[in-house]
Amino acid sequence: MQVSVETTSSIGRRLTIQVPAEQVDQAVENRLRETARRVRLNGFRPGKVPMSVVRSRFGAETRAEVVGDVIRQNYMQAVSQESLNAAGFPEIDLKTNEAGKDLEFTADLEIIPEIDVKGIEGVSVERPSADITDADVDATIENLRKQAADWQESEKTAENGDQITIDFEGFLGEEAFEGGKAEGHALVLGSGSFIPGFEDQLIGAKAGDEPTVKVTFPEEYHADQLAGKEATFKTRVHKVESQQLPEVDAEFMKRFGVEDGDQDAFRTQIRDNMARELESAVENGVKQQVISALKKANPIDVPKGLVQQGIDDLKRQAAAQFGLGDDFDINQLPNELFEEQARDRAQAGLLLGEFIKANDITASDEETREFAAKVAQQYGQAEELVEQYMQNEQIKGNLESIVRENKAIEQLLAQADVKDVKLPFQEAMTAAQSNPDEEAEEENDADA
């Protein structure tokens, strides 16, 4: 095998590989002889089919199979020989494929870039915190009541907070536009789930009414043909329903694991859950700030293969989330919806991986077990689940990766200028859940 390497970009390489003709031809011949021994053809005894007949019937198919095997084997050997850290799958272009001639093909691939990871010294990281007040607990209980509420049909006119069931059709001028029509759509007024102004104009409507709603689509609306346009919606109201909130009684509290109906125990449990949610949100929010700063300090080219793998993973997650089933073809989902997130994840993964490697960060069994207990605690059977996790090599490996990543985040966080910010509970949750990359983009847009 002869190999030459051409640099096509900062992370692009083209391998030109030649495999001696005798190696390929002999492999084809051996495969044909195997075929001759086992093939059954009318007019010939088993194992007695002439090689000329075997070559005529199976020669092209056999050569294609052998060439495929030769390409795979020699590509992997060439990558190893040239010490290339390949990312994803190569694009193969077969140049020469004739009996008696050397097999030649090119393989265009991307490599994992070599990275000298810069730290995030001096970067400002905000860590929100909050005292959970009785009013915060009251608000959470009220939200739980709303989530458990029943809808009761009413003859009254619709108010904010009511749910109305409507048909609607949207028009630009006199022409209906695609995607602007629905029947039997349930809409909670005041939820903000429709474009601004739509829900407000349905307040005061009752069953049987046919209000005409006039709105202007936002300039940044996702459908370009509608962005900034004035539209009219013809609607018909089928019914108005009011929300019936459950009482905070023993039956209600049982839904949340408080069996004895004790109000104080219920409020304590709600407060503890809120504290855990805030702790988790703050931990993740700080992590995202660190990762955002790390990416900003280390702009790198991300291999397209890794991005595509990430896109496919996100598509599968989306399909599972929406219950589309195992048979759903994820290629029906457009790449553009997931590309930016996949690229961000791939870049973060490369940088954290290199930081972990450069700083020799490891995960001991004790650390992994401790983290497994933290994860298992969410399911109420900590000891049993921890043992299952630790005995399953794949799960244990995933936990070890997370432990190493968390330790890397801690080391990076130690370089940053961490500012603890005390906020009201809901503001602290909002701050913790904000996306630092989106905020940076908004700041750049404002500066521009």
N, C-alpha and C positions, 0 to 999 in steps of 0.2 A: 504494500500500500504506500502510495506517495501522497503527501498532504502539503498544501500551501495555504497560508492564512493571509487574508486581506482585511484591513480595517476599513469599515464602511461608515462608521460614526463613532461617537465617544463610547457607545456600548454595543455597536454592531460589528459583527465579524462574518466574513464569507470564507468558508472552507471549500477548497477545490480538492477533491479526492479521486485518485485513480487506483483501481483494483486490477491486478494482472488478469488478462483474458483467461489464462489456463486455470486460475483459481475459480472463476465464475463458471466456465464451461464444464469443468470437472464436477462442480457442485450440481449443475443441471443434469449432467449425465448420471450421476449417482442417484439423484431424485427420480429420474426416468426409469432406472433399473429397479428401484423400489416399487415404482408404479407397475412395471411389467410383472413383478412377482405376485402382486395382489389383485390386479385388475381382472375383471371377467368380461369378455366380449363374445358375442355370438359367433360361432364357427371356430373358436379356439379353446383348447383345454386350458384350465387354470395354470398360470405360470409358463405357458408356451406361446404367448402372444409375441410375434416377431418385433424386434426393437424398431424396425422401420415403421410398423403400424403404430406402435406406442408414440414414436416421435411425431408422426403425422397427426395423431388424434390429440395428444397431450403436450406437445412440445412448447407451443406458445404460452399456454397456461402455466406450465411448470417453470419456464424461464421467468415469467413475471413474478411467481412466488419466490423463486430463488433470489432474483435481483432485489426484491423487497427485503428479504432477510439479510442479504449482503450489505445493502445500504444501511440498515439499522445497526448491524454489528460494526461496520467500519466507521460509521459516524460516531458511535459511542467510543470506539477505540481512538479515533482522531481527537475528540474532545479531551479525553484523558491524556493522550500523548502531548497535546499542546497546552495542557494545564488551564483549560478554559472552564470557568464557572458558569455554565449555561443556565439561562432563565427561560423556561417554557420550551415549546417545541420548535424545531427549525422548519424553514421552507426549503423543500428539496426540489432541485431542477436537474433532471436526468439529461446529460449531454450526449453520451455515447452508450449505446446498448445493442451491440451486434456480436454474434458469435465470432470468435477469432480475433476480436479487438478488445483492448482494455476498456473496462467499464469506467466511465467518468461521470461524476455528478458534483453539483455544488450544494452546499448547505448554508443558507443565510440564517444566522441566529443572533440572539442578544445575550449579553453576559451580565452577570451581577456586577455592578460597578465597584471598583475599589474605593473605599471611603475612609478618609481620616476625619472621624466625627469630631466636630467642634462642640464645646459645651454651651451652656446658656448662662454663663456668669453675668450677674447683674440684671437679668431679665426680671421684670416685676410680675409676680404671681399673686393674685388675690384669693384668699381663703375665707369665704363667708362663714358666719356662725350665727346662732340665734338662741334666745331663751324661748321655750314654748310656753305660752301663756294660756290661761283658761279660755280666753277668747279664741285663740288658735284651735284649741281642742273643740270648742263649740262649732267653729266653722267647719272643721273636718267632719264632725258628726252630722252637721247639716248636709254636707256633700254626700255622705253615706246614705242619708235619708233620701236624697234626690236620686241617687243611683238605684235605690230599691223601690222607688215610687211606682205607683200604678197610674195609668192614664184613663180618665173617665170622661166619656163623651158628654158635651154640654151644648145647650142651645144658646148660650150667651155669645156676645161678640168676643173676638180673639184679643188677648192681652199679651204683653211680654211674658215669656215663660210658658205660654200655652203651646200645645202641639196642634198644628193644622195639617190636614191631608189635602193635597191639591194636585190638579193637573196644570201644566203650564207649557207654553210654546213661545220661544223668543224670535223676534223679528228685527232685522236691520232695514229700516224703511218699511217696505211692503213685503220684503223677502225673508222667509224663515231661514235661520242659519243652522248648520249641522251641530248636533250636540246640545241644542237648546230646547229639547222637548222631553217631557216626562209625564207619566200618568201615575196617580196614586202615591205621590211622593210625600213622605212625612217630614215636616219641618218644624223645629222648635223655634219660635220667635224669640229673637234676642240672642240666639246662639252664635250669630256671626258666620254661619256656614255658607251663606250665599254672599254674592257681591254686595258692597255697601249700598244701602238704600232699599234693597229688595224687601227685606223682612219688615222694615218700618211701615211700608205702604200696605201691608196686610193686616196691621193692627186695626181692630174695629170691624173686620170682616166676620161673617157668620156663614154657616152651611148654606149652600145654594147661591152665594154671591159670586160674581165674576169680575173681580177688580182688574183693571189694567195697570200694570206696573212699569214705570219708566225709570231707567237707570243709565249710568255711564260706566262702562268697564274701566278699571284702573289702567293706567299707561303701561304698567309692568305686568299686565295679565298674560298668563302663559300661552294663550292662543293668539298668535300675532294678528290674525284677521279680525279679532275682536278688541284688541288693546286700544283704549282711548275712545272707543266708538259708543255712540248713544244707541240704546236698544229699547224695544218695547216688548213686554211679556204679557200675553193674554193668559189669564188664570181662571180656574174654577175651584172653589172651596167645597170639598165634600163633607168635611166634619171638623169640629173644633173640640179639642180635649184638654181638660185641666189636670194638672198634676196632683195626685193624692199622696201626700207624704205619710209614711208609716210612723206610728208613735214609737218613742224610744222606751220600749217596754221589755219584759223578760224575753218574749219571743224574738224581738228585733236583736237583742244582745246575744242570743244564742247563735245567730248567724256568724258572729265574730268570736265564738269560743268561750263566751262568759255564760256558764250554765246556770249559775245561781241567781242571775238577774240583779246582781249588786251593781248599782250605779257607779260607786267609787272604783270598783274593780274594773268596770268597763272603761271609765275615763282614764284610769292608769294604763290600761292596755293600749288605748288609742294614743296616749301621749308617748308611750314607749315605742310604738310602731312609727310614729312621726319622727322621733329622735333617730331611729334606725334609718328611715328613709332619707333624712337630712344628712346623716353621716355618710351614707352610700353616695348620695348625690354630690356632696362636697368632695369626697375622695375621687369620684370619677371626673368632676369638673376640674379639680386641680391637675389630674392626670392629663386631661385634654389640653389645658393651658401649657403644660410642660411639653407635650408632644408638638403642639403648634409652634412653640418657641424653638424646639429642636429642628423642625422642618424649615423654619425661617432661617435658622443659622446654617443649615446644610442643604442648599438647593442642589438636587441631583436629578439626572435623567433616570426615569423609572422604566424598566423594560416593558414593552407592550404586552408581552406574554403574561407577566405578573398582573398587569392591569386587567387583562381579559379573564384570567382566572378569578380575580376579585369580582369582576362584573358577573360572571356566571354564578359565583357563590351568593352574591346579593340577590340575583334573580331567583335562585332556588329558595332563599329565605323569604322573599316576597311571595312566591307562589305558595309556600307552606303557610305563611301568615294569613293569606286570603283563602285558604282551603281549596286551591285549584286542583289538587290531586296529583298523584305520582305520574300520571300519564300526560300531564300538561307539558307542552313544548315551550321551554323557557325562551327559545329564540323568537317567540312572538313578542316578547317584551323588548322595547328598544334599548340598545346599549347606552344611549345618551342619558337615560334616567339614572344610571348607576355609575357612569364613568368617573365623575369627579370624586365620589366617595371611594371608589375602588382604587383610584390613583393615590389619594391621601393615605388610605390604609397601607398600600404597598410601600409608599415612601416611608411611612412611620415604621413599618415592619423591618425594612432594610436598615434604617438608622438605629433603631433599638437593638436589632440583632448584632450589628457591628459594635455598638457601645458595650453590649453584654460580653461579646468576644474580647474586645480590647481591654476590658476591666476584669476579665476572668470571673464573671458573676455566675455563681452556681446555686442550685437549690438542693438542700439536704433533705433526707427523708423526714426529719423532724419538722422542718419548715413546711414541707409539702403536706404532711399530716395535719399540721395546725391550720393551714389554709383549707384543706379538705373539710375539716370540722366546721370551719366558718361557713363554707358553702352548704354543707349538709344540715346545718342548724336551721336553715330556711324550711326544711321539709319535716322537722320534728322527730327524726330518727337518726340523730347524729352518729352514734356509735356504729350502728349497723351499716349506714351508708359510707362512713369513713373507711371501714374495712373493705367494702365492695370497691370503692374508688382505688384504694391502695393495691388491691389484688388485680385490678384490670390495667394491663400495661398501657393501653391507649389512653384511658382516662388519666392514669397517673402521669403519663408523659405530658398531657395537656395541662394538668395542674402545675407540673414543674415549670413549664414554659411561662405560665402566668406568674408564678412566684418569682422567676428570674426577671420578668418584665417589671413587676412591681418593685423589686429591689433596684432595678436600673432607674425607675422613676424617682425613687427615694434619693438615690445618689445625685441625679440631675436637679432635683428640687433643692438639695442642700447648696447648690451653686447659685440658686435664684434668690432674689430679694422678695421674701414672702411677707405679704401684708395681711394680717388678720382683720377682717371687717365685720363688725357686729351689725346685724340687720334684723328687722322683723322676720318672722318665720317664712312667710310666703315670699318675701323679697329675697331672702337667703336661698330658698329653693329655686327661684327663677334665675338668680345669679349663678348658682351652681350648675344649672342645666343649660346655660347659654353656650353657644358655639363660638369659641375664640377665633376660628378661621373666618366665619361669617362676619364677626365684628371687625376683624382686620380689613376685610374687603370693603365694608361700609365706610371705614375711616379713609381708606385709599380713594374711594369714590368721592368722598366729601372733599378731600384735599385736591383732587383733580378738578 
